[in-house]
Amino acid sequence: MARVLITGGSGFIGTNLTDSYLQDGWEVRNFDREPPRKAAHAAHWQQGDIRDLAQLSHSFNDFRPTVVVHLAARTDLGGATLRDYDSNTVGVENMIAAMRASGTVRRAVLASSRYVHCNERSPARDDEYSPFTVYGESKVQTERILRASSLPIPWTLIRPTSIWGPWFRTPYRTFFETVRRGLYLHPKGRRIVKAYGYVGNVVHQIRGILSADPAQVHRRTFYVSDDGPMEVLEFARTIQTAFHAPPVRQAPYALMKTLAIAGDGMKQIGFRNPPLTSFRLKNLLTNMVFDLSATTRVVGPAPFSLQRGVEQTVEWIHCHG
C-alpha cells in the first residue's frame, strides 16, 4: 500500500494534495501544527511540529511512509532574522534525519520557494541564489542543507511560484475578492506578465515528479506553476467574468503611485493592511517569469486551463464564503 506523509498538509497546497491522494485510495498522514482546513481530513491529521525531532520521528516510525512531501514552513515575510524562520532550517534538518532513519521512505519532494531568487531575472543554475527577503534567505538555507545532506533516496526540490485556488488565503484570496467587488485597479497601458499557478496544476506536478523515473528528478529543482506566464489584466478579467462582477478598471500610474504613498503613510500610523503600498505596487509592476520547460518535460502539460481554474475557485468561494 502506498503511504504518503505530508508535512504542512493543513495548508493551502497541502489540503489539495491530501484530497488528491485520498481520492486515489492512498493512505495519508498530515503532520502539521494546525488542524486541517477541510473537516473531512481530520482523521488523517497528526498534530506536531517539524522543529521537534522526537515528535517527527515518532510519526515516521508509527506511519511508515513510502513517500514524503515536505510542505511545512513559515512562509510570510514578517520575520526579521533567520532565527524567525527556524521551521525552514531546523525543520528541514529534522526531516532529513527522520527520512534517513525511517527505512521505508522511497521518494521525497521538498518545497522551497521562488523567493530564493529575485524576479528581475531567472537563475542560470539550481544553486544560483539572489534572495531579496529574509524568508527567501531561509529557503536558500533549506536548499543548501538538503544538497549537502547526501540523503540516500531520490529527492527533488520544488519552487512554487504564485499559487492560487480552492482553500487559499492571503494574498490571492484577497486579489479574487478585490476583483469581485470591483475595487481592483490595473495600471493603465501596462502589460504585466507573471508565473501564476493554479493549485490543481501544482498537485499534478508534485505527483508527476514523485512517479517519474528517479534519474529524471533526483537532486534536481523544478518550478511548479502553470505552463506559461499570464497577463495580470487577463487574469483579473477572467475572475471578473466568473463572478459577474463590475468591469476591471484601469488607472494612470501616477494616480496609483499617489495611492501607494498614501498606503505607506497609513501603515506607519498603524494600519496593518492598506489596500495599496509602494511595496505592493512595485510587486504588481514587476514581471515574474520562470522557465517551466524542465517541469513540462517530466510531468507533461498542466491539465487545468486558466478558465477552468478560475471557475473551480469561484465555485469554491461561493460554497465557503
Secondary structure, 3 states (H helix, E strand, C coil): CCEEEEECCCCHHHHHHHHHHHHCCCEEEEEECCCCCCHHHHHHEEECCCCCHHHHHHHHHHHCCCEEEECCCCCCCCCCCHHHHHHHCHHHHHHHHHHHHHCCCCEEEEECCHHHCCCCCCCCCCCCCCCCCHHHHHHHHHHHHHHCCCCCCCEEEEEECEEECCCCCCCHHHHHHHHHCCCCEEECCCCCEECEEEHHHHHHHHHHHHHCCHHHHCCEEEEECCCCCEEHHHHHHHHHHHHCCCCCEEECHHHHHHHHHHHHHHHHCCCCCCCCCHHHHHHHHCCECCCCHHHHHHHCCCCCCHHHHHHHHHHHHHHHC
